Amino acid sequence: MAEMKTRVFLIRHGETLWNREQRCQGFADVDLSDKGLDQAHRLGRYLAKLLYLSAVYSSDLVRAKKTAEIIAQKQLLTVQTDPRLRELNQGELEGKNLMSMLGDYPELLEKWMSMPKEVTMPGGESLVQLQARTWQAFSEIIERHRGDSIVIVGHNLCNVTILGKLLDLDLNLFRRLKQHSAALNEIEIGPRGPVILRLNDTHFLD
């Protein structure tokens, strides 16, 4: 008897203008740029040719939800949103770029570079808190869809904390994982646990 395996495509949303401007987004509800919309359509077409999906899940923030909706439309599915898949809440830093943060929060940035696991964003949350909620959401979705092929559209740090948990990676080392705009990660989950088949794949955008 064949082993039942669940196939998960964990995706980062398409580009936004704030991505291009290197601004902290967090909970800010920033829309996709024209390039981000094009990326989402390319991703949707690629997945539609690849396989039939059983479900599409997404963060409730517009940049992720819109990416997910474009993927779902090509499969005649509706998006199920979960706020636990939101990006790290960056509190006072949201909307700021690196230069303004260097001036206003130098000690925080220094700690973020050296011991990010110990940092709680002013008015926001920590990577530990983020991972707790994203992993809870991810685990519940997987349990609901055993043996299915599904898409989950999240955000940079949202995805990194899920992938880090799968790899038992210390959160202080999260920068070892990269997530480009509209990147796809493919995870196969069977009786012996998860296997990451693809990481930060964007070949379909070329």
C-alpha positions in Angstrom: 0.0 0.0 0.0 1.4 3.4 -1.0 2.3 5.8 1.8 -0.1 8.8 2.0 1.9 12.0 1.4 0.8 15.6 1.7 2.3 18.1 -0.7 2.6 21.7 0.5 3.6 24.7 -1.6 4.6 27.4 0.9 4.7 30.6 -1.1 5.8 34.2 -0.4 3.5 36.9 -1.8 4.4 38.9 -4.9 6.4 42.1 -4.8 5.0 45.3 -3.2 6.2 48.9 -3.6 7.4 48.7 0.0 9.5 45.7 -0.9 11.1 47.7 -3.6 11.7 50.6 -1.2 13.0 48.2 1.5 10.5 49.4 4.1 9.3 47.2 7.0 5.8 46.0 6.2 4.7 43.7 9.1 1.0 44.1 9.7 0.7 47.1 7.3 -1.7 46.2 4.6 0.4 47.0 1.5 -0.9 46.0 -1.9 1.0 44.2 -4.7 2.9 46.3 -7.2 2.3 45.8 -10.9 5.3 43.5 -10.9 3.9 41.6 -7.9 0.6 41.0 -9.8 2.5 39.7 -12.8 4.6 37.4 -10.5 1.3 36.0 -9.0 -0.1 35.3 -12.4 3.0 33.5 -13.5 3.0 31.5 -10.3 -0.7 30.6 -10.8 -0.1 29.5 -14.4 2.9 27.4 -13.3 0.9 25.6 -10.6 -2.1 25.1 -12.8 0.1 23.2 -15.3 1.8 21.2 -12.5 -1.1 19.7 -10.6 -4.6 20.0 -9.2 -4.7 21.7 -5.8 -7.2 20.7 -3.0 -7.1 24.0 -1.2 -5.4 27.4 -1.0 -4.7 29.2 2.3 -3.4 32.7 2.9 -2.6 35.3 5.4 -5.4 37.8 5.5 -3.2 40.8 4.5 -3.9 42.0 1.0 -0.5 41.3 -0.6 -0.7 37.6 0.4 -4.4 37.2 -0.1 -4.3 38.7 -3.7 -1.4 36.4 -4.6 -3.4 33.5 -3.3 -6.6 34.5 -5.1 -4.8 34.6 -8.4 -3.5 31.1 -7.8 -6.9 29.9 -6.6 -8.9 31.3 -9.5 -6.8 29.2 -11.9 -7.9 26.1 -10.0 -11.5 27.2 -9.4 -10.9 27.4 -5.7 -11.6 30.0 -3.0 -9.0 31.3 -0.6 -9.2 30.5 3.1 -7.5 33.2 5.1 -5.8 32.8 8.5 -4.5 35.9 10.3 -1.9 33.6 12.1 -0.1 33.5 8.7 0.6 37.3 8.9 4.1 38.7 8.7 6.0 39.6 11.9 4.3 42.5 13.7 7.0 45.1 13.5 5.1 47.8 15.5 6.8 51.2 15.5 9.2 50.1 12.7 6.5 49.5 10.1 6.8 51.9 7.1 10.4 52.7 8.0 13.4 52.0 5.8 16.9 50.9 6.9 18.4 54.5 6.9 15.7 55.9 9.2 16.0 52.9 11.5 19.8 53.3 11.8 19.1 56.8 13.1 16.2 56.0 15.4 16.9 52.5 16.6 20.6 51.8 16.4 20.8 49.5 19.5 17.7 47.5 18.4 19.2 47.0 14.9 22.5 45.9 16.4 20.8 43.3 18.5 18.6 42.2 15.6 21.7 41.5 13.6 23.5 39.6 16.3 20.8 37.9 18.4 17.5 38.3 16.6 15.7 35.6 18.7 16.0 37.9 21.7 14.4 41.0 20.0 10.8 42.0 20.5 9.9 44.8 18.0 8.8 48.0 19.8 5.0 47.8 19.8 5.2 44.5 18.0 6.3 40.9 18.5 9.3 38.6 18.5 10.4 35.9 16.2 9.5 33.4 18.9 5.9 34.7 19.1 5.7 34.7 15.3 6.9 31.1 15.0 4.4 29.9 17.6 1.4 31.3 15.7 2.6 30.4 12.2 3.5 26.8 13.2 0.2 26.4 14.9 -1.6 27.5 11.7 0.6 25.4 9.5 0.2 22.2 11.6 -3.6 22.6 11.7 -3.8 23.1 7.9 -1.6 20.0 7.3 -3.8 17.9 9.7 -6.9 19.0 7.8 -5.5 18.0 4.4 -3.6 14.7 4.8 -2.8 13.3 1.4 -3.8 16.5 -0.4 -1.8 19.0 -2.5 -2.2 22.5 -1.0 -0.9 26.1 -1.2 -0.2 28.3 1.7 0.7 31.9 0.9 2.5 33.8 3.6 5.3 36.4 4.0 9.1 36.4 4.3 9.5 35.9 8.0 6.3 33.9 8.3 7.7 31.4 5.8 11.2 31.5 7.3 9.9 30.6 10.8 7.9 27.6 9.4 10.8 26.4 7.3 13.1 26.9 10.3 10.9 24.8 12.5 10.8 22.0 9.8 14.7 22.1 9.8 15.1 22.5 13.6 17.0 25.7 12.8 17.7 28.1 15.7 15.9 31.4 15.1 19.2 33.3 15.6 20.2 31.7 12.3 17.1 32.6 10.4 19.1 34.5 7.8 20.4 31.2 6.4 16.9 30.9 4.7 16.0 33.3 1.9 12.6 34.1 0.5 12.4 36.2 -2.7 9.1 37.7 -3.8 6.7 35.1 -5.1 9.2 32.3 -4.2 7.9 28.8 -3.9 8.9 26.1 -1.3 7.8 22.6 -1.9 7.4 20.3 1.2 6.4 16.7 1.2 5.0 15.3 4.4 4.7 11.6 4.9 4.8 9.0 7.8 8.5 9.6 8.3 8.1 13.4 8.6 8.6 16.4 6.3 11.1 16.6 3.4 11.8 20.0 1.8 12.0 19.3 -2.0 12.4 22.9 -3.2 13.4 26.1 -1.4 13.0 29.7 -2.6 12.3 28.6 -6.2 11.5 31.4 -8.6 12.4 29.7 -12.0 8.8 30.2 -13.2 9.2 34.0 -13.1 11.8 34.0 -15.9 
